Amino acid sequence: MSRDPGHPTTVDELAELRRCLDVGLTRMDGQHALLAQRGEQTEHELTDLVERVAALEHLRWPLPAVTVLSAVGALSLAVWQALGH
């Protein structure tokens, strides 16, 4: 390792650089872990949401069935009124 007389490298400077690198890597590891946790949480919430939507779709009435029921109700009301009740 060559030393420049104007900028001598000391053990303290190298230790400070290593400490800064360790702190930066630790911070990045923490951020990565947080992002991974948030990703897993979002995936779990999305799975729950998909299950809820599927359950709602299973319970809903199809539009043609609602139309037929409305038509039968209107027809029976018209017949009832026509018979004078």
C-alpha positions as CSV (number, residue, x, y, z in Angstrom):
1,M,0.0,0.0,0.0
2,S,1.5,3.3,-1.1
3,R,1.2,6.3,1.2
4,D,0.8,9.7,-0.2
5,P,2.7,12.2,2.1
6,G,-0.2,14.7,1.8
7,H,-2.9,12.1,2.8
8,P,-1.6,9.6,5.3
9,T,-3.9,6.7,5.8
10,T,-4.3,5.8,9.5
11,V,-5.7,2.8,11.2
12,D,-8.4,5.1,12.7
13,E,-9.6,6.2,9.3
14,L,-9.8,2.7,8.1
15,A,-11.7,1.7,11.2
16,E,-14.1,4.6,10.6
17,L,-14.7,3.6,7.0
18,R,-15.4,0.0,8.1
19,R,-17.8,1.2,10.8
20,C,-19.6,3.3,8.2
21,L,-19.8,0.4,5.9
22,D,-21.1,-1.9,8.6
23,V,-23.7,0.6,9.7
24,G,-24.9,1.1,6.1
25,L,-25.1,-2.6,5.5
26,T,-27.0,-3.1,8.7
27,R,-29.4,-0.4,7.7
28,M,-29.9,-1.9,4.3
29,D,-30.5,-5.3,5.8
30,G,-33.1,-3.8,8.1
31,Q,-34.9,-2.1,5.3
32,H,-34.8,-5.3,3.2
33,A,-36.3,-7.3,6.1
34,L,-39.0,-4.6,6.5
35,L,-39.9,-4.7,2.8
36,A,-40.0,-8.5,2.9
37,Q,-42.3,-8.4,5.9
38,R,-44.6,-5.8,4.2
39,G,-44.6,-7.9,1.0
40,E,-45.7,-11.0,2.9
41,Q,-48.3,-9.1,4.8
42,T,-49.7,-7.6,1.6
43,E,-49.7,-11.0,0.0
44,H,-51.7,-12.4,2.9
45,E,-54.2,-9.5,2.8
46,L,-54.6,-10.1,-1.0
47,T,-55.2,-13.8,-0.5
48,D,-57.9,-13.0,2.2
49,L,-59.5,-10.4,-0.1
50,V,-59.6,-12.9,-3.0
51,E,-61.3,-15.4,-0.8
52,R,-63.9,-12.9,0.4
53,V,-64.6,-11.8,-3.2
54,A,-65.0,-15.4,-4.3
55,A,-67.4,-16.0,-1.4
56,L,-69.5,-12.9,-2.3
57,E,-69.6,-14.0,-6.0
58,H,-70.8,-17.4,-4.9
59,L,-73.7,-16.0,-2.9
60,R,-74.9,-13.4,-5.4
61,W,-77.9,-14.0,-7.5
62,P,-77.5,-14.1,-11.2
63,L,-79.2,-11.2,-13.0
64,P,-81.5,-13.4,-15.2
65,A,-82.9,-15.1,-12.1
66,V,-83.6,-11.7,-10.5
67,T,-85.3,-10.6,-13.8
68,V,-87.5,-13.7,-13.9
69,L,-88.5,-13.2,-10.2
70,S,-89.4,-9.5,-10.8
71,A,-91.4,-10.4,-13.9
72,V,-93.3,-13.2,-12.1
73,G,-94.0,-10.8,-9.2
74,A,-95.3,-8.0,-11.6
75,L,-97.4,-10.5,-13.5
76,S,-99.0,-12.0,-10.4
77,L,-99.7,-8.4,-9.1
78,A,-101.3,-7.5,-12.4
79,V,-103.5,-10.6,-12.4
80,W,-104.5,-10.0,-8.8
81,Q,-105.5,-6.4,-9.6
82,A,-107.3,-7.5,-12.8
83,L,-109.4,-10.0,-10.8
84,G,-110.6,-7.1,-8.7
85,H,-108.9,-7.6,-5.4
